[in-house]
Amino acid sequence: MMQGFTMMRRHVLAVAMGGALAGMLAMPAQAQQAIRVAMGDIASVETLGLLIAMERAKERGVPMELTFFNSEDVATQAVVGGQADIGVGAPYAFIQNSRAPLRMFYRMSTLLFFPVVNTDHYTTWADLDGQEVTVHSRGSGTEALMRLMESQHGITYSAISYVPGAEVRTGAMLQGTINASIVDSSGFRLLEEQGGGKFARLPLDGVNATDEALYGNERFLNEREADVAIFVEELLRTWNDINENPEMVAELRTQYDLLPDLPAAGVDDITPYYVSAAENGVMPLGGGTTDDVADDLAFLAAAGQVQPVEGDVDTTMFWDFDILTAARD
């Protein structure tokens, strides 16, 4: 199954890159270089909001292209090494540990995940003591959340495995190759519909933390400030539009011909996913605040992913709010 998903991801990537290349060839020779966005995940329904904002930025004269990588770690390294300009993730730990000049500038989504177990094997958090669990990737919000639950419930996992893509983990649970993982709302609905009643969601105490943000190298953010500002304006507009009318995502997917190879089941899930996202505040309005940064660091420190910050948080170590503030105004 993993091979099938890998082939699908590569095909979607090839289509995306082909479209990006065609667009670049159509531009005048003096046109500016496209902003390269790196995502450490596979193309999915969740990607559509970002893709719509990118298309709207293109309509305003800002060329953009999206490349999919095998993991968030690889995507982060691409941004650090200059192979990409903007990354998708929440690299607090990487920034703190490496002092790399990366800064987040837009909060795309908050954590709303579903820790799920196969009840043929487990029914409570305590049952996971000494057992293996599976998350999205190293340093991801899914790992932080599972680490936090490990601490809160006084248990120790035997191992944490990394399998990018909530839909991939969902499929593995249905096949019985994974028995404890964390999925998104779409995956949980699928497990409820096709799982024969054997999958259960484990309870979570209130968690308010960033799942995915956009970040870039400080130098790039300064050099392309005007273009990034246009992109942020379109992100704000798109997030506001989706929260007001989640059904628009399916319509704009067709209008912009986004993810044309999305399976029929994925197409059917677009509106339910974004309705749920709007109802649960998964796509927050406003793009992020300094309070959000403090909450993120507290959450990640509790999960053991960053060193606790003493005293007031210096948000400038992790975020650049200048572009977002200008876009809001």
Secondary structure, DSSP 4 states (H G I P E B T S, - for coil): -HHHHHHHHHHHHHHHHHHHHHHHHHS-TTPPPPEEEEESS---GGGHHHHHHHHHHHHTT--EEEEE-SSHHHHHHHHHHTS-SEEEE--HHHHHHH--SEEEEEEEEE---EEEEETTT-SSSGGGTT-EEEESSTTSHHHHHHHHHHHHTT---SEEEE---HHHHHHHHHHTS-SEEEE-HHHHHHHHHHSTT-EEEPP------EEEEEEEEHHHHHHTHHHHHHHHHHHHHHHHHHHH-TTHHHHHHHHHT-STT--HHHHHHHHHHHHHHHHTTSS-TTS--HHHHHHHHHHHHHTTSSPPPPSS--GGGTB--HHHHHHH-
